[in-house]
Each structure stands twice: as C-alpha cells, then as structure tokens.
Amino acid sequence: MKFRAKIVDAACLNQFTRVSNMIAKLSKTCTLRISPNKLNFILSDKLASGGVSMWCELEQENFFSEFQMEGVSAENNEIYLELTSENLSRALKTTQNARSLKIKLTNKHFPCLTISVELLSVSSSSRIVTHDIPITIIPRRLWKDLQEPSVPDSDVSIYLPVLKTMRSVVEKMKNISNHLIIEANLNGDLNLKIETELVCITTHFKDLGNPSLASENTSQNRNPEEMAEVQIDIKKLLQFLAGQQVNPTKAICNIVNNRIVHFDLLHEDVSLQYFIPALS
C-alpha cells in the first residue's frame, strides 16, 4: 500500500483544514478511506444501538495538486485506516500561511500518516514542520462495515434554516430537556420541539422549501400539512450543529417517521451525510 498527496493552493488548504476541524468535533476517532478519486471520513457507530453515523466525501481532484495511491490490491484499490481525529486537526493547525502540505503513509516503527507542512519564514526561506500521526490499517475483511450508508426513503425532506440560527435555538433548549423532537411537512414547515412534564416549547421555521424530487416521490400519498417527526438525543444534534466548519451551499433534512433523521450537507467540493437514530 502506498499513498502520497500534496496541496499547494491556499484556498484548498484552508478548506481541507476546516473539514479536518469539523471531523474532530464530530468524532474522537474516524476511518479515512483513500481511493483513486475520493477521500472519505467515516464514522460508523451502530445506528441500532443508538449511535450516529457519518459519511464525509472529498473529491481529490478539487484539493490535491499531486495524488498517488496504491491500494491493497489491483481489485481492491483502496486503503482504509483509523486515526484519532484530533491528531489530524492539531497537525493541520500549523498550516496557516503555509506554502504547501504533503500527506503520505509511512512506517516509523508503527504505521503513520505523516503530515509535512512547508512554512515561509520571515527571511523568505522555508522550513518544514512534520507530524507523524499513528494509524491502524483496517483489514479487508472489515471493509464491509464501512461502506456508504444506505439512505432510507424519507417521509419528509426539507431544506434546513441557517445552521447558526438552528444551533442557537438548540443550545437554549438543551438546558431544559435531553430530548428533542424534529418535525416537518411538505409545506416547508420545520419545528424543533421539547416536551417535559412542566413545559412544552416549540420553535417554528416557515417557508423553508422542500427538495422537488423528494416532494414528488412522497406527495402522491401524503397530506402536505401532515408532520413527520423523530425524537432524538439533543446532545447528538448539538454536536452535529456545533461541528459545522464548512458553509454548505445546500443543507437538507430527511425524516423517516419515528426512525431516523438524515442530514445531507453539500458544498462545491465537500459533502457530509450525518445520521441520528430515533430514541427508542
């Protein structure tokens, strides 16, 4: 197995750093999948046991000026490795005003993802800062558990409001309850609701719009006013909202009634899918 890549464009480097910071906020450890065309950051807790799942995808050609890899075999030309998310984020914090960034697989008494940052000094000469991040190579037999999650057919799909606004609302609600109900309909209405023995609080978002394809698939049999809802752990939702470092051009929430909420964030060169299961 071999992997080496290089980023020289400042905008690409900043975006890659933001993605790394986002992943570190969403998960302590993650799987990095390296394939010829894409990088994926994967979190695959078992949804059935109440864990969240994440699938973040980066098109390599949009980030890297150089990209070379050889997978475990010609038939399985991929590499899966596990790392501590914060170690990668911390290493990339040194990339401000960097001239270039190199990433490669190395073996320094143990497998590493080596990050080399070329920094400009005051005298215009450069210096190299190197970080060796310990990794675990994931064997081929375990890859089946790390594939892109299948998205169940949603009862309602709706565009999200501004994520910062949504985050401020949820932060206030978490002081009152550990649980939150997300409900939405095909009229573009989204509600965030908490219910306790003492109080019921609902925040309403109106006229958000529904993705056309999703609406066409579900509207035939569904009353546009009818709400689909899911009750989730409020801390898991807040962790997702607090982790957002990449301003999405499109943010969609898909609700499978009483089963799961699926967030789908799209940027020009990054996509993030995040799944939070319903509380049983």
Backbone torsions as a table, in degrees:
resi	resn	phi	psi	omega
1	MET	NA	137.3	178.5
2	LYS	-140.7	146.3	175.3
3	PHE	-156.8	129.1	170.4
4	ARG	-150.3	143.6	-178.7
5	ALA	-150.6	159.4	-176.5
6	LYS	-142.1	138.0	173.3
7	ILE	-118.8	129.3	178.0
8	VAL	-119.8	-21.1	-178.9
9	ASP	-78.0	129.0	-175.4
10	ALA	-63.1	-40.3	-179.8
11	ALA	-64.7	-41.7	178.2
12	CYS	-64.4	-39.8	179.8
13	LEU	-64.6	-42.3	178.2
14	ASN	-64.8	-40.9	180.0
15	GLN	-66.7	-41.9	178.8
16	PHE	-62.0	-39.1	178.0
17	THR	-65.4	-41.7	178.5
18	ARG	-63.1	-40.8	177.7
19	VAL	-61.7	-44.0	178.9
20	SER	-61.0	-41.9	178.4
21	ASN	-64.1	-39.0	178.4
22	MET	-62.5	-46.3	-179.3
23	ILE	-61.2	-40.0	-179.5
24	ALA	-63.4	-32.9	178.6
25	LYS	-76.5	-25.1	-176.2
26	LEU	-90.1	-24.0	-172.8
27	SER	-157.1	135.9	178.1
28	LYS	-68.0	-42.5	176.2
29	THR	-127.1	153.6	178.2
30	CYS	-149.4	165.9	174.1
31	THR	-100.4	133.1	172.7
32	LEU	-105.6	120.3	177.4
33	ARG	-103.8	124.1	-179.9
34	ILE	-111.4	121.9	176.7
35	SER	-132.3	169.6	-174.6
36	PRO	-58.1	-29.8	-174.3
37	ASN	-112.6	-15.1	-171.3
38	LYS	-144.1	154.6	163.8
39	LEU	-113.0	138.5	176.5
40	ASN	-127.7	133.7	167.8
41	PHE	-101.4	126.9	-169.7
42	ILE	-127.7	133.9	168.3
43	LEU	-124.1	123.2	-173.4
44	SER	-130.8	62.5	169.3
45	ASP	-69.7	153.0	-178.1
46	LYS	-72.2	115.4	179.5
47	LEU	-60.0	-33.4	-177.2
48	ALA	-64.1	-28.3	-179.6
49	SER	-98.9	14.6	173.8
50	GLY	94.1	6.0	-179.8
51	GLY	-86.6	159.0	176.7
52	VAL	-90.7	162.4	174.1
53	SER	-130.6	149.6	-177.7
54	MET	-140.6	143.7	175.3
55	TRP	-140.1	106.1	-179.7
56	CYS	-110.9	131.1	-173.0
57	GLU	-125.8	132.3	177.4
58	LEU	-122.8	129.5	174.3
59	GLU	-77.9	118.5	-172.1
60	GLN	-62.9	-33.0	-176.6
61	GLU	-68.2	-19.3	179.1
62	ASN	-84.5	-10.1	-176.5
63	PHE	-117.1	-39.4	-165.3
64	PHE	-107.3	134.6	174.1
65	SER	-81.1	-26.7	174.5
66	GLU	-133.6	140.1	-179.1
67	PHE	-154.8	114.0	179.0
68	GLN	-132.1	133.7	176.5
69	MET	-152.4	148.9	171.1
70	GLU	-130.6	121.4	-177.7
71	GLY	-79.1	-165.1	-175.7
72	VAL	-68.8	-24.3	177.6
73	SER	-163.0	170.4	178.4
74	ALA	-64.7	-35.4	-179.2
75	GLU	-76.1	-32.4	-179.0
76	ASN	-119.8	72.3	-173.5
77	ASN	-83.2	65.3	179.8
78	GLU	-143.6	160.5	174.2
79	ILE	-131.7	130.9	175.1
80	TYR	-118.1	128.1	178.2
81	LEU	-140.7	151.7	179.2
82	GLU	-109.3	139.3	178.8
83	LEU	-146.0	164.2	173.9
84	THR	-81.7	119.6	-172.1
85	SER	-58.2	-40.0	-176.3
86	GLU	-66.2	-30.2	178.5
87	ASN	-63.3	-40.2	177.8
88	LEU	-69.0	-44.1	179.6
89	SER	-60.9	-42.4	-179.3
90	ARG	-65.3	-40.3	179.5
91	ALA	-63.4	-37.0	-177.1
92	LEU	-79.0	-9.5	177.7
93	LYS	-66.7	-17.9	179.1
94	THR	-84.6	3.8	-173.1
95	THR	-89.3	0.8	177.6
96	GLN	-61.7	129.3	-177.8
97	ASN	61.5	25.6	178.9
98	ALA	-78.6	151.2	176.7
99	ARG	-81.1	-36.6	-179.9
100	SER	-161.3	165.0	177.1
101	LEU	-134.5	130.8	175.9
102	LYS	-118.9	138.3	177.4
103	ILE	-126.1	133.6	176.0
104	LYS	-154.0	156.0	173.4
105	LEU	-81.6	130.3	178.4
106	THR	-135.7	171.8	175.8
107	ASN	-134.6	101.5	-179.0
108	LYS	-116.6	74.2	-173.0
109	HIS	71.5	-15.2	174.5
110	PHE	-158.7	156.1	-178.1
111	PRO	-62.7	137.7	-178.3
112	CYS	-136.6	153.1	162.0
113	LEU	-103.8	110.2	-174.4
114	THR	-95.1	123.9	179.0
115	ILE	-106.2	120.7	177.8
116	SER	-117.2	119.6	-177.8
117	VAL	-110.5	123.4	176.7
118	GLU	-93.4	115.0	-176.6
119	LEU	-108.4	143.3	174.0
120	LEU	-85.8	134.3	176.7
121	SER	-97.3	177.0	-178.3
122	VAL	-61.5	-32.8	-177.8
123	SER	-84.8	8.9	179.5
124	SER	72.8	-1.8	170.1
125	SER	-80.9	161.6	-175.8
126	SER	-109.9	156.5	173.2
127	ARG	-134.9	153.6	-175.4
128	ILE	-109.4	126.5	172.6
129	VAL	-108.3	126.6	-174.7
130	THR	-118.3	134.5	176.0
131	HIS	-122.2	129.5	175.0
132	ASP	-105.5	111.0	-176.6
133	ILE	-99.5	117.1	178.4
134	PRO	-61.6	139.6	178.9
135	ILE	-135.1	164.8	171.8
136	THR	-120.8	123.3	176.9
137	ILE	-76.2	127.4	-177.4
138	ILE	-89.8	124.3	-176.9
139	PRO	-68.6	156.7	-175.5
140	ARG	-54.7	-36.5	-174.7
141	ARG	-66.2	-17.5	-178.5
142	LEU	-98.1	-2.5	-176.7
143	TRP	-62.9	-30.3	-175.7
144	LYS	-60.3	-24.5	179.5
145	ASP	-85.9	0.8	-173.3
146	LEU	-124.8	30.9	178.9
147	GLN	-90.0	164.3	-179.8
148	GLU	-58.0	129.3	-177.4
149	PRO	-62.3	142.4	173.6
150	SER	-79.3	135.4	-177.2
151	VAL	-93.0	116.8	179.2
152	PRO	-68.3	155.8	176.5
153	ASP	-62.8	124.9	-176.6
154	SER	-87.3	152.2	173.2
155	ASP	-78.8	-36.8	177.2
156	VAL	-141.8	135.6	173.7
157	SER	-121.1	131.4	-173.8
158	ILE	-145.4	148.2	174.5
159	TYR	-73.6	143.6	-179.6
160	LEU	-84.9	152.6	171.1
161	PRO	-71.3	179.3	177.3
162	VAL	-54.9	127.5	-171.3
163	LEU	-64.9	-33.5	178.1
164	LYS	-63.8	-38.7	177.4
165	THR	-65.2	-45.9	179.7
166	MET	-61.1	-40.2	-180.0
167	ARG	-63.3	-43.3	-178.4
168	SER	-64.3	-35.8	177.5
169	VAL	-65.5	-47.2	-176.7
170	VAL	-67.1	-35.3	178.4
171	GLU	-60.4	-39.2	178.0
172	LYS	-70.0	-38.2	-177.2
173	MET	-68.9	-29.1	-175.9
174	LYS	-66.7	-18.7	177.5
175	ASN	-76.4	-10.7	-176.3
176	ILE	-108.5	-34.2	-175.5
177	SER	-148.6	154.3	175.1
178	ASN	-88.1	-10.3	-175.5
179	HIS	-119.4	149.6	178.4
180	LEU	-140.5	140.4	176.3
181	ILE	-103.5	125.5	169.9
182	ILE	-103.1	127.3	177.3
183	GLU	-136.1	147.1	-177.4
184	ALA	-153.5	160.5	176.4
185	ASN	-134.7	-177.3	-176.8
186	LEU	-88.0	10.3	173.4
187	ASN	-99.8	10.6	178.8
188	GLY	82.2	18.0	179.7
189	ASP	-98.5	132.2	176.2
190	LEU	-129.4	130.6	178.7
191	ASN	-121.8	139.3	169.3
192	LEU	-111.0	124.5	-168.1
193	LYS	-137.8	137.8	170.1
194	ILE	-124.6	143.0	-179.3
195	GLU	-133.1	125.6	173.0
196	THR	-127.8	-179.5	178.7
197	GLU	-65.9	-25.5	-174.1
198	LEU	-100.3	-26.1	-170.5
199	VAL	-151.6	151.3	171.7
200	CYS	-130.0	120.9	-177.4
201	ILE	-124.5	132.5	179.5
202	THR	-132.3	132.3	171.3
203	THR	-107.0	128.1	-175.4
204	HIS	-105.8	134.3	170.3
205	PHE	-118.8	127.4	-174.3
206	LYS	-113.0	155.4	171.3
207	ASP	55.0	41.6	179.5
208	LEU	-78.7	-26.8	-178.1
209	GLY	90.3	153.5	178.3
210	ASN	-122.3	136.7	175.4
211	PRO	-54.7	133.2	-169.5
212	SER	-62.9	-43.9	-176.6
213	LEU	-63.8	-44.8	179.8
214	ALA	-62.7	-40.0	-179.6
215	SER	-64.5	-40.6	-179.9
216	GLU	-63.5	-37.2	-176.9
217	ASN	-71.1	-30.3	-174.0
218	THR	-106.1	-21.0	-171.0
219	SER	-71.1	-19.2	-178.6
220	GLN	-60.5	-36.9	-174.9
221	ASN	-113.4	3.9	-172.4
222	ARG	-122.1	133.5	173.2
223	ASN	-67.5	124.6	-177.4
224	PRO	-58.0	-23.8	-179.6
225	GLU	-83.1	-17.7	-173.0
226	GLU	-71.6	131.2	-178.5
227	MET	-87.0	136.5	164.5
228	ALA	-100.7	140.5	-175.1
229	GLU	-139.3	158.6	174.8
230	VAL	-150.0	135.0	177.7
231	GLN	-100.3	126.6	-174.3
232	ILE	-131.6	168.5	174.2
233	ASP	-70.7	121.1	-174.4
234	ILE	-65.5	-30.2	-179.8
235	LYS	-67.4	-34.1	179.3
236	LYS	-69.9	-36.6	176.4
237	LEU	-68.0	-42.0	-178.9
238	LEU	-66.6	-36.4	176.6
239	GLN	-61.7	-41.3	177.2
240	PHE	-62.9	-47.1	-177.5
241	LEU	-69.0	-37.6	-179.0
242	ALA	-71.4	-22.9	-177.6
243	GLY	-82.5	-6.2	-173.1
244	GLN	-71.6	115.3	179.0
245	GLN	-114.9	-16.5	-176.8
246	VAL	-107.9	115.6	-178.7
247	ASN	-69.7	110.4	-176.2
248	PRO	-75.9	147.7	173.0
249	THR	-82.2	-19.7	178.6
250	LYS	-147.8	131.7	179.5
251	ALA	-132.4	119.7	-173.6
252	ILE	-123.2	142.3	174.7
253	CYS	-116.1	124.2	176.7
254	ASN	-111.5	125.7	-177.8
255	ILE	-112.9	125.1	168.8
256	VAL	-103.0	114.7	-167.7
257	ASN	-49.1	119.1	176.2
258	ASN	60.5	18.7	-179.2
259	ARG	-124.8	-51.8	-172.0
260	ILE	-162.3	151.4	169.3
261	VAL	-118.7	134.1	-175.2
262	HIS	-121.0	118.4	176.8
263	PHE	-99.8	134.0	-177.7
264	ASP	-128.6	106.1	-178.9
265	LEU	-107.7	131.7	-177.1
266	LEU	-122.4	133.9	172.2
267	HIS	-126.3	172.4	-178.6
268	GLU	-56.1	-40.3	-174.3
269	ASP	-126.7	7.4	179.8
270	VAL	-139.0	138.4	170.7
271	SER	-129.0	146.2	-179.6
272	LEU	-134.3	126.1	171.5
273	GLN	-112.9	135.2	-175.7
274	TYR	-138.6	127.7	-174.3
275	PHE	-117.1	126.8	174.5
276	ILE	-121.7	120.4	-178.0
277	PRO	-77.1	157.7	177.2
278	ALA	-70.2	149.8	172.9
279	LEU	-72.2	136.5	-179.0
280	SER	-81.5	NA	NA
